[in-house]
Amino acid sequence: MGIITEKIIIDKIEEALTTIRPYLESDGGDIKLVEVTDDMIVKVKLIGACSSCDVSMMTLKNGVEVAIKSAVPEIKEVIDVTTL
């Protein structure tokens, strides 16, 4: 990825996270973008209540991943690095 392209992708991902952040915050949690790998995998860290929530994986796949892939269709997957 070129520097300009990478910046555009990160900006779009951050924008997508901004749209879902209020829902996470209403449950006492948040999310942080950690990295976008060269093979288009987004690594995020769930924070607060989201890091220990029983449905965090469902939130990640059905909420976060859908929002990010909608903004940047080239993204292959979104993974949580909270427990890594």
N, CA, C and O atoms as a CHARMM CRD file, in Angstrom:
* protein
*
  336
    1    1 MET  N      0.82600  -1.18400   0.00000 PROA 1      0.00000
    2    1 MET  CA     0.00000   0.00000   0.00000 PROA 1      0.00000
    3    1 MET  C      0.86700   1.24400   0.00000 PROA 1      0.00000
    4    1 MET  O      1.87400   1.31100   0.70500 PROA 1      0.00000
    5    2 GLY  N      0.48000   2.20600  -0.77800 PROA 2      0.00000
    6    2 GLY  CA     1.18700   3.47300  -0.76000 PROA 2      0.00000
    7    2 GLY  C      0.76500   4.28100   0.46200 PROA 2      0.00000
    8    2 GLY  O     -0.27700   4.01100   1.05800 PROA 2      0.00000
    9    3 ILE  N      1.55400   5.24700   0.82500 PROA 3      0.00000
   10    3 ILE  CA     1.27700   6.04100   2.02100 PROA 3      0.00000
   11    3 ILE  C     -0.05700   6.76800   1.90700 PROA 3      0.00000
   12    3 ILE  O     -0.82300   6.80300   2.87000 PROA 3      0.00000
   13    4 ILE  N     -0.34400   7.34400   0.75300 PROA 4      0.00000
   14    4 ILE  CA    -1.60100   8.07100   0.56500 PROA 4      0.00000
   15    4 ILE  C     -2.78200   7.11300   0.63200 PROA 4      0.00000
   16    4 ILE  O     -3.77500   7.39300   1.30300 PROA 4      0.00000
   17    5 THR  N     -2.67700   5.98900  -0.05800 PROA 5      0.00000
   18    5 THR  CA    -3.74600   5.00000  -0.04100 PROA 5      0.00000
   19    5 THR  C     -3.97200   4.48100   1.36600 PROA 5      0.00000
   20    5 THR  O     -5.11500   4.34000   1.80000 PROA 5      0.00000
   21    6 GLU  N     -2.89000   4.19400   2.08800 PROA 6      0.00000
   22    6 GLU  CA    -2.99900   3.69700   3.45900 PROA 6      0.00000
   23    6 GLU  C     -3.70800   4.71100   4.34600 PROA 6      0.00000
   24    6 GLU  O     -4.55200   4.34300   5.16300 PROA 6      0.00000
   25    7 LYS  N     -3.36700   5.98400   4.18900 PROA 7      0.00000
   26    7 LYS  CA    -4.00800   7.03800   4.97700 PROA 7      0.00000
   27    7 LYS  C     -5.49700   7.11400   4.67100 PROA 7      0.00000
   28    7 LYS  O     -6.30300   7.26900   5.58900 PROA 7      0.00000
   29    8 ILE  N     -5.87700   7.00800   3.41400 PROA 8      0.00000
   30    8 ILE  CA    -7.29300   7.04000   3.02400 PROA 8      0.00000
   31    8 ILE  C     -8.03800   5.85800   3.64500 PROA 8      0.00000
   32    8 ILE  O     -9.14100   6.02300   4.16800 PROA 8      0.00000
   33    9 ILE  N     -7.43900   4.67100   3.58900 PROA 9      0.00000
   34    9 ILE  CA    -8.06700   3.47700   4.15300 PROA 9      0.00000
   35    9 ILE  C     -8.23800   3.63300   5.65600 PROA 9      0.00000
   36    9 ILE  O     -9.30900   3.34800   6.19100 PROA 9      0.00000
   37   10 ILE  N     -7.20100   4.07900   6.33800 PROA 10     0.00000
   38   10 ILE  CA    -7.28500   4.26300   7.78700 PROA 10     0.00000
   39   10 ILE  C     -8.34100   5.31000   8.13800 PROA 10     0.00000
   40   10 ILE  O     -9.09400   5.12800   9.09500 PROA 10     0.00000
   41   11 ASP  N     -8.40300   6.38200   7.39000 PROA 11     0.00000
   42   11 ASP  CA    -9.41600   7.42000   7.62700 PROA 11     0.00000
   43   11 ASP  C    -10.82200   6.85200   7.45900 PROA 11     0.00000
   44   11 ASP  O    -11.71300   7.15400   8.25300 PROA 11     0.00000
   45   12 LYS  N    -11.02400   6.03100   6.42900 PROA 12     0.00000
   46   12 LYS  CA   -12.34500   5.42800   6.19700 PROA 12     0.00000
   47   12 LYS  C    -12.70800   4.45300   7.30900 PROA 12     0.00000
   48   12 LYS  O    -13.86300   4.39200   7.73000 PROA 12     0.00000
   49   13 ILE  N    -11.72900   3.69200   7.78400 PROA 13     0.00000
   50   13 ILE  CA   -11.97600   2.75300   8.88300 PROA 13     0.00000
   51   13 ILE  C    -12.32000   3.52200  10.15300 PROA 13     0.00000
   52   13 ILE  O    -13.26400   3.17000  10.86000 PROA 13     0.00000
   53   14 GLU  N    -11.55500   4.57400  10.44300 PROA 14     0.00000
   54   14 GLU  CA   -11.83400   5.39000  11.63300 PROA 14     0.00000
   55   14 GLU  C    -13.22600   6.00900  11.54900 PROA 14     0.00000
   56   14 GLU  O    -13.93300   6.10100  12.55300 PROA 14     0.00000
   57   15 GLU  N    -13.61100   6.42900  10.35900 PROA 15     0.00000
   58   15 GLU  CA   -14.94300   6.99500  10.16200 PROA 15     0.00000
   59   15 GLU  C    -16.01800   5.94100  10.43300 PROA 15     0.00000
   60   15 GLU  O    -17.03300   6.23800  11.06400 PROA 15     0.00000
   61   16 ALA  N    -15.80000   4.71800   9.96300 PROA 16     0.00000
   62   16 ALA  CA   -16.73800   3.62700  10.21600 PROA 16     0.00000
   63   16 ALA  C    -16.82900   3.33300  11.71300 PROA 16     0.00000
   64   16 ALA  O    -17.91700   3.10200  12.24000 PROA 16     0.00000
   65   17 LEU  N    -15.69000   3.34400  12.38700 PROA 17     0.00000
   66   17 LEU  CA   -15.69000   3.10800  13.83500 PROA 17     0.00000
   67   17 LEU  C    -16.43800   4.22100  14.56600 PROA 17     0.00000
   68   17 LEU  O    -17.10700   3.96700  15.56700 PROA 17     0.00000
   69   18 THR  N    -16.32600   5.44400  14.06900 PROA 18     0.00000
   70   18 THR  CA   -17.02700   6.56900  14.68300 PROA 18     0.00000
   71   18 THR  C    -18.54000   6.37800  14.61300 PROA 18     0.00000
   72   18 THR  O    -19.25900   6.80300  15.51700 PROA 18     0.00000
   73   19 THR  N    -19.02300   5.74800  13.55700 PROA 19     0.00000
   74   19 THR  CA   -20.47000   5.55200  13.42200 PROA 19     0.00000
   75   19 THR  C    -21.00700   4.50100  14.39600 PROA 19     0.00000
   76   19 THR  O    -22.16500   4.57200  14.80600 PROA 19     0.00000
   77   20 ILE  N    -20.17200   3.52800  14.76900 PROA 20     0.00000
   78   20 ILE  CA   -20.65600   2.49400  15.68800 PROA 20     0.00000
   79   20 ILE  C    -20.21400   2.72700  17.13300 PROA 20     0.00000
   80   20 ILE  O    -20.72900   2.09200  18.05300 PROA 20     0.00000
   81   21 ARG  N    -19.28100   3.62100  17.32500 PROA 21     0.00000
   82   21 ARG  CA   -18.75100   3.88900  18.67200 PROA 21     0.00000
   83   21 ARG  C    -19.84300   4.25100  19.68800 PROA 21     0.00000
   84   21 ARG  O    -19.77000   3.76700  20.81800 PROA 21     0.00000
   85   22 PRO  N    -20.85400   5.07600  19.35500 PROA 22     0.00000
   86   22 PRO  CA   -21.89300   5.40600  20.35100 PROA 22     0.00000
   87   22 PRO  C    -22.60300   4.17100  20.91000 PROA 22     0.00000
   88   22 PRO  O    -22.97200   4.15000  22.08400 PROA 22     0.00000
   89   23 TYR  N    -22.79300   3.15700  20.09100 PROA 23     0.00000
   90   23 TYR  CA   -23.44300   1.92900  20.56200 PROA 23     0.00000
   91   23 TYR  C    -22.55400   1.19700  21.56300 PROA 23     0.00000
   92   23 TYR  O    -23.03700   0.67100  22.56600 PROA 23     0.00000
   93   24 LEU  N    -21.26100   1.16700  21.28600 PROA 24     0.00000
   94   24 LEU  CA   -20.31800   0.52100  22.20300 PROA 24     0.00000
   95   24 LEU  C    -20.22200   1.31300  23.50300 PROA 24     0.00000
   96   24 LEU  O    -20.20400   0.73800  24.59200 PROA 24     0.00000
   97   25 GLU  N    -20.16000   2.62800  23.38100 PROA 25     0.00000
   98   25 GLU  CA   -20.03800   3.48200  24.56000 PROA 25     0.00000
   99   25 GLU  C    -21.27600   3.39700  25.44300 PROA 25     0.00000
  100   25 GLU  O    -21.17700   3.49900  26.66500 PROA 25     0.00000
  101   26 SER  N    -22.44800   3.20800  24.82600 PROA 26     0.00000
  102   26 SER  CA   -23.67900   3.11900  25.62000 PROA 26     0.00000
  103   26 SER  C    -23.68300   1.87700  26.51000 PROA 26     0.00000
  104   26 SER  O    -24.41600   1.81600  27.49700 PROA 26     0.00000
  105   27 ASP  N    -22.86000   0.89000  26.15700 PROA 27     0.00000
  106   27 ASP  CA   -22.73100  -0.31500  26.97000 PROA 27     0.00000
  107   27 ASP  C    -21.46200  -0.29500  27.82200 PROA 27     0.00000
  108   27 ASP  O    -21.09600  -1.31000  28.41400 PROA 27     0.00000
  109   28 GLY  N    -20.79600   0.84800  27.88500 PROA 28     0.00000
  110   28 GLY  CA   -19.60800   0.98400  28.71700 PROA 28     0.00000
  111   28 GLY  C    -18.31700   0.52500  28.05800 PROA 28     0.00000
  112   28 GLY  O    -17.34200   0.22100  28.74600 PROA 28     0.00000
  113   29 GLY  N    -18.30300   0.47300  26.73900 PROA 29     0.00000
  114   29 GLY  CA   -17.10900   0.01400  26.03500 PROA 29     0.00000
  115   29 GLY  C    -16.65700   0.98700  24.96700 PROA 29     0.00000
  116   29 GLY  O    -17.19300   2.08600  24.82700 PROA 29     0.00000
  117   30 ASP  N    -15.66900   0.56100  24.22800 PROA 30     0.00000
  118   30 ASP  CA   -15.14200   1.35800  23.11800 PROA 30     0.00000
  119   30 ASP  C    -14.28600   0.43500  22.25100 PROA 30     0.00000
  120   30 ASP  O    -14.12700  -0.74800  22.54900 PROA 30     0.00000
  121   31 ILE  N    -13.74900   0.98800  21.19100 PROA 31     0.00000
  122   31 ILE  CA   -12.92100   0.21600  20.27100 PROA 31     0.00000
  123   31 ILE  C    -11.79300   1.10200  19.76100 PROA 31     0.00000
  124   31 ILE  O    -11.96600   2.30700  19.57500 PROA 31     0.00000
  125   32 LYS  N    -10.64700   0.49000  19.54100 PROA 32     0.00000
  126   32 LYS  CA    -9.47900   1.23200  19.05400 PROA 32     0.00000
  127   32 LYS  C     -8.89500   0.49100  17.86000 PROA 32     0.00000
  128   32 LYS  O     -8.71600  -0.72700  17.90400 PROA 32     0.00000
  129   33 LEU  N     -8.60100   1.22000  16.80200 PROA 33     0.00000
  130   33 LEU  CA    -7.92000   0.64400  15.64500 PROA 33     0.00000
  131   33 LEU  C     -6.45900   0.44400  16.00700 PROA 33     0.00000
  132   33 LEU  O     -5.78200   1.38100  16.43100 PROA 33     0.00000
  133   34 VAL  N     -5.97400  -0.78800  15.83800 PROA 34     0.00000
  134   34 VAL  CA    -4.59000  -1.11300  16.16500 PROA 34     0.00000
  135   34 VAL  C     -3.72500  -1.09800  14.91700 PROA 34     0.00000
  136   34 VAL  O     -2.64900  -0.50000  14.90100 PROA 34     0.00000
  137   35 GLU  N     -4.20800  -1.76700  13.86100 PROA 35     0.00000
  138   35 GLU  CA    -3.37600  -1.93400  12.66300 PROA 35     0.00000
  139   35 GLU  C     -4.21900  -2.38700  11.48100 PROA 35     0.00000
  140   35 GLU  O     -5.23900  -3.05600  11.64200 PROA 35     0.00000
  141   36 VAL  N     -3.77400  -2.01000  10.29900 PROA 36     0.00000
  142   36 VAL  CA    -4.29000  -2.58200   9.05900 PROA 36     0.00000
  143   36 VAL  C     -3.09400  -3.26700   8.41100 PROA 36     0.00000
  144   36 VAL  O     -2.11700  -2.61000   8.04900 PROA 36     0.00000
  145   37 THR  N     -3.17000  -4.58500   8.26500 PROA 37     0.00000
  146   37 THR  CA    -2.04400  -5.32800   7.72700 PROA 37     0.00000
  147   37 THR  C     -1.96900  -5.18400   6.21300 PROA 37     0.00000
  148   37 THR  O     -2.92000  -4.73600   5.57400 PROA 37     0.00000
  149   38 ASP  N     -0.83500  -5.56600   5.65000 PROA 38     0.00000
  150   38 ASP  CA    -0.65300  -5.50300   4.19600 PROA 38     0.00000
  151   38 ASP  C     -1.63400  -6.39800   3.45600 PROA 38     0.00000
  152   38 ASP  O     -1.97400  -6.12900   2.30400 PROA 38     0.00000
  153   39 ASP  N     -2.09200  -7.46700   4.11400 PROA 39     0.00000
  154   39 ASP  CA    -3.06000  -8.35700   3.46800 PROA 39     0.00000
  155   39 ASP  C     -4.50700  -7.97800   3.82000 PROA 39     0.00000
  156   39 ASP  O     -5.41600  -8.80300   3.73000 PROA 39     0.00000
  157   40 MET  N     -4.69900  -6.70400   4.22600 PROA 40     0.00000
  158   40 MET  CA    -6.02000  -6.09800   4.42700 PROA 40     0.00000
  159   40 MET  C     -6.82900  -6.73800   5.54900 PROA 40     0.00000
  160   40 MET  O     -8.03600  -6.94600   5.42400 PROA 40     0.00000
  161   41 ILE  N     -6.15600  -7.03900   6.62600 PROA 41     0.00000
  162   41 ILE  CA    -6.83400  -7.49000   7.83500 PROA 41     0.00000
  163   41 ILE  C     -6.74700  -6.35200   8.84300 PROA 41     0.00000
  164   41 ILE  O     -5.67400  -5.80100   9.09000 PROA 41     0.00000
  165   42 VAL  N     -7.88700  -6.01300   9.41400 PROA 42     0.00000
  166   42 VAL  CA    -7.95400  -4.93000  10.38800 PROA 42     0.00000
  167   42 VAL  C     -7.87300  -5.53900  11.78400 PROA 42     0.00000
  168   42 VAL  O     -8.62000  -6.45600  12.12500 PROA 42     0.00000
  169   43 LYS  N     -6.95000  -5.00800  12.58100 PROA 43     0.00000
  170   43 LYS  CA    -6.81100  -5.44200  13.96700 PROA 43     0.00000
  171   43 LYS  C     -7.33700  -4.32700  14.85500 PROA 43     0.00000
  172   43 LYS  O     -6.92300  -3.17300  14.74500 PROA 43     0.00000
  173   44 VAL  N     -8.25900  -4.69700  15.73900 PROA 44     0.00000
  174   44 VAL  CA    -8.84300  -3.73400  16.65900 PROA 44     0.00000
  175   44 VAL  C     -8.70600  -4.24700  18.08600 PROA 44     0.00000
  176   44 VAL  O     -8.46900  -5.43200  18.32400 PROA 44     0.00000
  177   45 LYS  N     -8.86100  -3.33700  19.01200 PROA 45     0.00000
  178   45 LYS  CA    -8.83700  -3.70900  20.42800 PROA 45     0.00000
  179   45 LYS  C    -10.13400  -3.22200  21.05900 PROA 45     0.00000
  180   45 LYS  O    -10.44800  -2.03200  21.03700 PROA 45     0.00000
  181   46 LEU  N    -10.87600  -4.16400  21.62000 PROA 46     0.00000
  182   46 LEU  CA   -12.08500  -3.81200  22.35000 PROA 46     0.00000
  183   46 LEU  C    -11.67700  -3.34200  23.74000 PROA 46     0.00000
  184   46 LEU  O    -10.80100  -3.93000  24.37500 PROA 46     0.00000
  185   47 ILE  N    -12.32200  -2.27600  24.20600 PROA 47     0.00000
  186   47 ILE  CA   -11.93300  -1.62400  25.45500 PROA 47     0.00000
  187   47 ILE  C    -13.12700  -1.59400  26.40900 PROA 47     0.00000
  188   47 ILE  O    -14.28100  -1.57600  25.98200 PROA 47     0.00000
  189   48 GLY  N    -12.82800  -1.58900  27.69500 PROA 48     0.00000
  190   48 GLY  CA   -13.87100  -1.47100  28.71100 PROA 48     0.00000
  191   48 GLY  C    -14.77000  -2.68700  28.73800 PROA 48     0.00000
  192   48 GLY  O    -14.30100  -3.82100  28.63200 PROA 48     0.00000
  193   49 ALA  N    -16.05900  -2.45000  28.88000 PROA 49     0.00000
  194   49 ALA  CA   -17.02600  -3.54100  28.98200 PROA 49     0.00000
  195   49 ALA  C    -17.00900  -4.43300  27.74700 PROA 49     0.00000
  196   49 ALA  O    -17.32600  -5.61900  27.83500 PROA 49     0.00000
  197   50 CYS  N    -16.64400  -3.87600  26.60600 PROA 50     0.00000
  198   50 CYS  CA   -16.62300  -4.66500  25.36600 PROA 50     0.00000
  199   50 CYS  C    -15.55600  -5.76300  25.40200 PROA 50     0.00000
  200   50 CYS  O    -15.70100  -6.79100  24.74000 PROA 50     0.00000
  201   51 SER  N    -14.50300  -5.55100  26.15900 PROA 51     0.00000
  202   51 SER  CA   -13.41900  -6.53100  26.17700 PROA 51     0.00000
  203   51 SER  C    -13.80100  -7.81000  26.89900 PROA 51     0.00000
  204   51 SER  O    -13.18800  -8.85300  26.67200 PROA 51     0.00000
  205   52 SER  N    -14.80400  -7.74800  27.76500 PROA 52     0.00000
  206   52 SER  CA   -15.18800  -8.94200  28.51800 PROA 52     0.00000
  207   52 SER  C    -16.63600  -9.35400  28.28800 PROA 52     0.00000
  208   52 SER  O    -17.13500 -10.26700  28.94700 PROA 52     0.00000
  209   53 CYS  N    -17.29900  -8.69900  27.37600 PROA 53     0.00000
  210   53 CYS  CA   -18.70800  -8.98300  27.10300 PROA 53     0.00000
  211   53 CYS  C    -18.87400 -10.34600  26.44300 PROA 53     0.00000
  212   53 CYS  O    -18.07500 -10.74400  25.59500 PROA 53     0.00000
  213   54 ASP  N    -19.92500 -11.05400  26.84800 PROA 54     0.00000
  214   54 ASP  CA   -20.20000 -12.38500  26.29900 PROA 54     0.00000
  215   54 ASP  C    -20.51000 -12.35400  24.80200 PROA 54     0.00000
  216   54 ASP  O    -20.26600 -13.33100  24.09400 PROA 54     0.00000
  217   55 VAL  N    -21.03800 -11.24800  24.33200 PROA 55     0.00000
  218   55 VAL  CA   -21.41200 -11.16700  22.91700 PROA 55     0.00000
  219   55 VAL  C    -20.43600 -10.30600  22.11500 PROA 55     0.00000
  220   55 VAL  O    -20.77300  -9.83200  21.03000 PROA 55     0.00000
  221   56 SER  N    -19.23800 -10.10600  22.64200 PROA 56     0.00000
  222   56 SER  CA   -18.28600  -9.23000  21.95400 PROA 56     0.00000
  223   56 SER  C    -17.90700  -9.74600  20.57400 PROA 56     0.00000
  224   56 SER  O    -17.70000  -8.94800  19.65900 PROA 56     0.00000
  225   57 MET  N    -17.81000 -11.06700  20.40100 PROA 57     0.00000
  226   57 MET  CA   -17.46200 -11.61200  19.08700 PROA 57     0.00000
  227   57 MET  C    -18.59100 -11.35800  18.09200 PROA 57     0.00000
  228   57 MET  O    -18.33600 -11.07400  16.92100 PROA 57     0.00000
  229   58 MET  N    -19.82400 -11.45900  18.54800 PROA 58     0.00000
  230   58 MET  CA   -20.96200 -11.17500  17.67400 PROA 58     0.00000
  231   58 MET  C    -20.96700  -9.68200  17.31200 PROA 58     0.00000
  232   58 MET  O    -21.21700  -9.32000  16.16300 PROA 58     0.00000
  233   59 THR  N    -20.69300  -8.83300  18.28700 PROA 59     0.00000
  234   59 THR  CA   -20.60300  -7.38800  18.02100 PROA 59     0.00000
  235   59 THR  C    -19.50400  -7.11000  17.01200 PROA 59     0.00000
  236   59 THR  O    -19.68200  -6.30800  16.09500 PROA 59     0.00000
  237   60 LEU  N    -18.36700  -7.77400  17.18100 PROA 60     0.00000
  238   60 LEU  CA   -17.22800  -7.56700  16.29500 PROA 60     0.00000
  239   60 LEU  C    -17.57200  -7.96900  14.86200 PROA 60     0.00000
  240   60 LEU  O    -17.30900  -7.21000  13.93000 PROA 60     0.00000
  241   61 LYS  N    -18.14500  -9.12900  14.68000 PROA 61     0.00000
  242   61 LYS  CA   -18.42800  -9.64100  13.33100 PROA 61     0.00000
  243   61 LYS  C    -19.66000  -8.98500  12.71000 PROA 61     0.00000
  244   61 LYS  O    -19.63200  -8.61100  11.53700 PROA 61     0.00000
  245   62 ASN  N    -20.74400  -8.84200  13.48500 PROA 62     0.00000
  246   62 ASN  CA   -22.00100  -8.34000  12.92500 PROA 62     0.00000
  247   62 ASN  C    -22.11700  -6.82300  12.93900 PROA 62     0.00000
  248   62 ASN  O    -22.94100  -6.26100  12.21800 PROA 62     0.00000
  249   63 GLY  N    -21.31200  -6.16100  13.74000 PROA 63     0.00000
  250   63 GLY  CA   -21.37100  -4.70300  13.80200 PROA 63     0.00000
  251   63 GLY  C    -20.13100  -4.05700  13.23200 PROA 63     0.00000
  252   63 GLY  O    -20.18600  -3.34800  12.22800 PROA 63     0.00000
  253   64 VAL  N    -19.01500  -4.30900  13.88200 PROA 64     0.00000
  254   64 VAL  CA   -17.76000  -3.65500  13.51700 PROA 64     0.00000
  255   64 VAL  C    -17.30400  -4.08100  12.11800 PROA 64     0.00000
  256   64 VAL  O    -17.02600  -3.23300  11.27100 PROA 64     0.00000
  257   65 GLU  N    -17.22800  -5.37600  11.88000 PROA 65     0.00000
  258   65 GLU  CA   -16.73400  -5.85900  10.58700 PROA 65     0.00000
  259   65 GLU  C    -17.63600  -5.41400   9.43900 PROA 65     0.00000
  260   65 GLU  O    -17.14500  -5.03100   8.37700 PROA 65     0.00000
  261   66 VAL  N    -18.93700  -5.46200   9.64500 PROA 66     0.00000
  262   66 VAL  CA   -19.87300  -5.03400   8.59500 PROA 66     0.00000
  263   66 VAL  C    -19.67900  -3.55000   8.28500 PROA 66     0.00000
  264   66 VAL  O    -19.65400  -3.16100   7.11800 PROA 66     0.00000
  265   67 ALA  N    -19.54300  -2.72100   9.32200 PROA 67     0.00000
  266   67 ALA  CA   -19.35600  -1.27800   9.11100 PROA 67     0.00000
  267   67 ALA  C    -18.05000  -0.98500   8.38500 PROA 67     0.00000
  268   67 ALA  O    -18.00700  -0.15500   7.47700 PROA 67     0.00000
  269   68 ILE  N    -16.98600  -1.67400   8.79100 PROA 68     0.00000
  270   68 ILE  CA   -15.68300  -1.43200   8.16400 PROA 68     0.00000
  271   68 ILE  C    -15.66800  -1.92300   6.71700 PROA 68     0.00000
  272   68 ILE  O    -15.17600  -1.22100   5.83400 PROA 68     0.00000
  273   69 LYS  N    -16.19900  -3.11500   6.46500 PROA 69     0.00000
  274   69 LYS  CA   -16.22100  -3.63900   5.09300 PROA 69     0.00000
  275   69 LYS  C    -17.12600  -2.80400   4.19300 PROA 69     0.00000
  276   69 LYS  O    -16.90200  -2.71900   2.98600 PROA 69     0.00000
  277   70 SER  N    -18.13100  -2.20000   4.77600 PROA 70     0.00000
  278   70 SER  CA   -19.00800  -1.31800   4.01200 PROA 70     0.00000
  279   70 SER  C    -18.24100  -0.07700   3.56500 PROA 70     0.00000
  280   70 SER  O    -18.41900   0.40300   2.44600 PROA 70     0.00000
  281   71 ALA  N    -17.38900   0.43500   4.44700 PROA 71     0.00000
  282   71 ALA  CA   -16.60000   1.62500   4.13800 PROA 71     0.00000
  283   71 ALA  C    -15.41000   1.30800   3.24200 PROA 71     0.00000
  284   71 ALA  O    -15.03600   2.10800   2.38400 PROA 71     0.00000
  285   72 VAL  N    -14.81500   0.12500   3.45100 PROA 72     0.00000
  286   72 VAL  CA   -13.62100  -0.28800   2.70100 PROA 72     0.00000
  287   72 VAL  C    -13.80900  -1.75500   2.28100 PROA 72     0.00000
  288   72 VAL  O    -13.38200  -2.66400   2.99200 PROA 72     0.00000
  289   73 PRO  N    -14.44400  -1.97800   1.13400 PROA 73     0.00000
  290   73 PRO  CA   -14.74500  -3.34900   0.69200 PROA 73     0.00000
  291   73 PRO  C    -13.51700  -4.25500   0.53100 PROA 73     0.00000
  292   73 PRO  O    -13.64800  -5.47900   0.54100 PROA 73     0.00000
  293   74 GLU  N    -12.34000  -3.67000   0.38600 PROA 74     0.00000
  294   74 GLU  CA   -11.12700  -4.47600   0.20600 PROA 74     0.00000
  295   74 GLU  C    -10.69600  -5.19500   1.48500 PROA 74     0.00000
  296   74 GLU  O     -9.87100  -6.10700   1.43600 PROA 74     0.00000
  297   75 ILE  N    -11.25000  -4.78900   2.62300 PROA 75     0.00000
  298   75 ILE  CA   -10.90000  -5.42500   3.89500 PROA 75     0.00000
  299   75 ILE  C    -11.40100  -6.86700   3.89000 PROA 75     0.00000
  300   75 ILE  O    -12.55200  -7.13700   3.54900 PROA 75     0.00000
  301   76 LYS  N    -10.51600  -7.78500   4.27300 PROA 76     0.00000
  302   76 LYS  CA   -10.85700  -9.21300   4.27300 PROA 76     0.00000
  303   76 LYS  C    -11.47100  -9.65400   5.58700 PROA 76     0.00000
  304   76 LYS  O    -12.38300 -10.48100   5.60400 PROA 76     0.00000
  305   77 GLU  N    -10.97100  -9.10200   6.69700 PROA 77     0.00000
  306   77 GLU  CA   -11.42100  -9.56600   8.00400 PROA 77     0.00000
  307   77 GLU  C    -11.08500  -8.52100   9.05900 PROA 77     0.00000
  308   77 GLU  O    -10.16600  -7.71900   8.89700 PROA 77     0.00000
  309   78 VAL  N    -11.84800  -8.55200  10.13800 PROA 78     0.00000
  310   78 VAL  CA   -11.58200  -7.71400  11.29400 PROA 78     0.00000
  311   78 VAL  C    -11.37500  -8.66400  12.47100 PROA 78     0.00000
  312   78 VAL  O    -12.22200  -9.51100  12.75300 PROA 78     0.00000
  313   79 ILE  N    -10.23900  -8.51400  13.15500 PROA 79     0.00000
  314   79 ILE  CA    -9.97400  -9.37500  14.29800 PROA 79     0.00000
  315   79 ILE  C     -9.69600  -8.54300  15.54300 PROA 79     0.00000
  316   79 ILE  O     -9.19700  -7.41900  15.47400 PROA 79     0.00000
  317   80 ASP  N    -10.03700  -9.13300  16.67600 PROA 80     0.00000
  318   80 ASP  CA    -9.84500  -8.49300  17.96700 PROA 80     0.00000
  319   80 ASP  C     -8.52500  -8.96300  18.56300 PROA 80     0.00000
  320   80 ASP  O     -8.29100 -10.16500  18.68600 PROA 80     0.00000
  321   81 VAL  N     -7.67200  -8.03000  18.92900 PROA 81     0.00000
  322   81 VAL  CA    -6.37900  -8.38800  19.51900 PROA 81     0.00000
  323   81 VAL  C     -6.40500  -8.23100  21.04500 PROA 81     0.00000
  324   81 VAL  O     -5.36100  -8.32500  21.69100 PROA 81     0.00000
  325   82 THR  N     -7.57900  -7.99400  21.62100 PROA 82     0.00000
  326   82 THR  CA    -7.71300  -7.79600  23.05300 PROA 82     0.00000
  327   82 THR  C     -7.16300  -8.97400  23.83700 PROA 82     0.00000
  328   82 THR  O     -6.48700  -8.79500  24.85100 PROA 82     0.00000
  329   83 THR  N     -7.45500 -10.17600  23.36600 PROA 83     0.00000
  330   83 THR  CA    -7.06200 -11.36900  24.11100 PROA 83     0.00000
  331   83 THR  C     -5.77400 -11.99400  23.59900 PROA 83     0.00000
  332   83 THR  O     -5.33900 -13.01900  24.12500 PROA 83     0.00000
  333   84 LEU  N     -5.15500 -11.40100  22.58900 PROA 84     0.00000
  334   84 LEU  CA    -3.91600 -11.96900  22.04900 PROA 84     0.00000
  335   84 LEU  C     -2.73200 -11.63500  22.90300 PROA 84     0.00000
  336   84 LEU  O     -1.61200 -12.03700  22.58900 PROA 84     0.00000
